[in-house]
Each structure stands twice: as structure tokens, then as C-alpha cells.
Amino acid sequence: MFTLRGMDVRMGTRSTTRALDTEAVHAGRDDLARQGLHAPPIDLSTTYPAFDSRGEAARIDAFAATGAQPDGPPVYGRLGNPTTARFETALARLEGTETAVAFASGMAALSAVLLARGSMGLRHVVAVRPLYGCSDHLLTAGLLGSEVTWTDPAGVADALRPDTGLVLVESPANPTLAEVDLRALAHACGSVPLLVDNTFATPVLQRPAEHGARLVLHSATKYLGGHGDVLAGVVACDEEFAGRLRQIRFATGGVLHPLAGYLLLRGLSTLPVRVRAASASAAELARRLTADPRVARVHYPRVGGAMVSFEVHGDPHEVIAGVRLITPAVSLGSVDSLIQHPASISHRIVDAGDRRAAGVDDRLLRLSVGLEDVEDLWADLDGALG
Ligand SMILES: Cc1ncc(COP(=O)(O)O)c(C=O)c1O
């Protein structure tokens, strides 16, 4: 049951056994037909009339105490929004967590997690490289007061301290697509929350909560939105942690715009189809690149997915300059294919020595495979490899 504009919406009892593809289309929308609606409504209100100000005060007090979504009508856009709540409900269903909390970007989501732990005096973070360049930078520079110990997955248990608030990994990681044994890592974390950035795999290929991760983070800007027109982040987790994240979101203001919430909910409905189609093309391109003498090394994860990274013998900048169909651009996860040079762009902010030690070669290119015909993509890559 969840609360939407003051109504308790009862989820069908059969819904708990629905397959991922079905959830992708129906989760967060279960009440629509009874409301006489087909498409979800977009609620752009920033505030909501409340003639019962004593009742509203009590709801605000309850939110301040636990961060639980207030019962009854919404209060103010920073406490929560009904359209965004539909996306949060749907994403939680796909990830297999109790709930989810959406933010204005992936970095806002990670910041909220760090603030949530830091504000409890748990400022120490154990993290495994590589991470997305800005996530690495946020930790390394200590911008939010955190202190980081970098280690490999085998070193996590020894790196934990009494003030460790978080263990952070990406799997597959940006940009090398390195993978971590999530179950073993969750075990090594003990009672310290493990955050898995699942942006690259999506819940279609991997559900980290099933392996023991307490927090599952997405740059929803990527596959969840899927069309390169939404900047967003989300953390899927248990209700207790979500309460703290909602309080941080309320206090710091990194909320998602409801229009973005709508687009993300729509994006989720095609997520399984998009991820599987693009992954099939990516696997084929990885196979061809592996056999190509112009390519030194190909990275493609066991879990699969639509990302391929490869090191060229020649100049990677020439490949970027040579593509015609594939767009040379940072970001990933869109319906169209994108390519970029991590050492110059997405991971430029990471110290070159740390970057190389994490396996990010200066000749590495990161390709986000979209939904174009695979032969057209290969023809473009073939031409660009020159
Ligand atoms: C794996 C990963 N996590 C987090 C982020 C940050 O997300 P956003 O750009 O939505 O803030 C990115 C961005 O590229 C990413 O690739």
C-alpha cells in the first residue's frame, strides 16, 4: 500500500509475484484505472492548500521526526511530489527494495547518502576504484567532509573503522566495466551499509539488494530515463534509510522536478526492452572489436549490458573525431550511441596516477551502445578506427 495525494492505494495482492517486465510497465500506476486514467497525471504544484493547519503541522512534525512520507495531502514540493512518488515506487519494485528516493541528479543522490552518514558522525568511506570521475572527486576532495580509504574488494573488511559510514562500489564500473562479487562484498561490509552504483547494469541485469547491498544508486540520467533528456538520480533502499534521505533532500533542496519524474516513469516502462536490445548489439560489437587488430583490449562485463570499453593501438582522439553516426559525447544509456575518451572527459578530474592505477588506460574509449542497427554501428566504428 502506498499513499498518493492522500489516498491509500492498495496494490493488488497478485502484484508481488509480477515479473520484471510487467512491473516496468505497471508499477507506480496501479491506481490509475480506478481513477479513470490511463497516463499518469503530472502534478506540478509546488505547494498544496491546507485549511486544517493544525493537521498539516502534525504531518510536518511527523516528517521531521522520521522522514516518512506524510500521510494525507502533500505539503510542499521539497517534502515529496505525487508524480515523482510514482517513479520512486516503480524503481523500488524493479530493484526489489522497500522504497526509493529520487534526486535532481545522480551526484545529488550520492551527496545525500554521504550527508546522511556524515551527519551521524560516520564520515569515513571505503571505496573501490574505478568510480565515475565526479564520484571519485567528491570523495577524494572531501567536499562534504568525508574521508575516503581506497582499496580493492578483498581489502574492504580490513579498511573498515568504527567511524566507517559507507562502502561504495560501482559494478560494472565506469569506465572499465570491472565487476565486483557483490555477495562477498556485502558479507565483508558486516553492518556497514554497502552502496552499489547500479547505473550500468540496471535492475534488468542485476539487483544488488538481492546480494545484500543496503543502498542501490542510479544516475537515472542514463538508462532509467533512457532518452538523454532527463537529469536525475535515485537511491533504492529500506524505509529507515529513505527517511533520512528524504530529510536531507528536504533540508538541502536537491529535489527532482515532477516533469522529470514523469519522464523517468515513462522511461522505466521500456527499460527491459531497451537494455536487452542494446546489450545484444553491445555483445556483438565487443566480439568484433576483440577480433580486430586495431584494438588492443576490449572490456565487456560478465553481467552483459550495453556498455563496451576498448583500448586502441592508435590515437583515441582520432577515433572520436572519426565517428559519424555515433555521437561523441559524455553520458550514456540513451537510445542513440555515444562514445567518449574517459581520460579526457568523464575521468579527467581524477588524478592521472590514480586513474591509471585503477585500470583506466589513456587509450581507453567508452562506448554506450544504443538502439541503432548493429551493422550501421559497426560500419561507423570500422571507419573511425581507420
Ligand atoms: C556510474 C555513475 N554514477 C553516477 C553518475 C552521476 O550522475 P549524474 O550525472 O546524473 O549526476 C554518473 C554520471 O555519469 C555515472 O556514470
The ligand as an SDF file (V2000), in Angstrom:
LIG
                    3D

 16 16  0  0  0  0  0  0  0  0999 V2000
   28.1080    5.4060  -12.6840 C   0  0  0  0  0  0  0  0  0  0  0  0
   27.6760    6.8240  -12.4770 C   0  0  0  0  0  0  0  0  0  0  0  0
   27.2330    7.2020  -11.2700 N   0  0  0  0  0  0  0  0  0  0  0  0
   26.8360    8.4670  -11.0350 C   0  0  0  0  0  0  0  0  0  0  0  0
   26.8850    9.4310  -12.0260 C   0  0  0  0  0  0  0  0  0  0  0  0
   26.4450   10.8440  -11.7410 C   0  0  0  0  0  0  0  0  0  0  0  0
   25.1660   11.0390  -12.2690 O   0  0  0  0  0  0  0  0  0  0  0  0
   24.5790   12.4540  -12.7610 P   0  0  0  0  0  0  0  0  0  0  0  0
   25.3790   12.8820  -13.9500 O   0  0  0  0  0  0  0  0  0  0  0  0
   23.1500   12.1290  -13.0540 O   0  0  0  0  0  0  0  0  0  0  0  0
   24.7250   13.3940  -11.6160 O   0  0  0  0  0  0  0  0  0  0  0  0
   27.3260    9.0720  -13.3050 C   0  0  0  0  0  0  0  0  0  0  0  0
   27.3710   10.0630  -14.3870 C   0  0  0  0  0  0  0  0  0  0  0  0
   27.9000    9.8090  -15.4470 O   0  0  0  0  0  0  0  0  0  0  0  0
   27.7260    7.7320  -13.5290 C   0  0  0  0  0  0  0  0  0  0  0  0
   28.1880    7.3110  -14.7210 O   0  0  0  0  0  0  0  0  0  0  0  0
  1  2  1  0
  2  3  1  0
  2 15  2  0
  3  4  2  0
  4  5  1  0
  5  6  1  0
  5 12  2  0
  6  7  1  0
  7  8  1  0
  8  9  2  0
  8 10  1  0
  8 11  1  0
 12 13  1  0
 12 15  1  0
 13 14  2  0
 15 16  1  0
M  END
$$$$
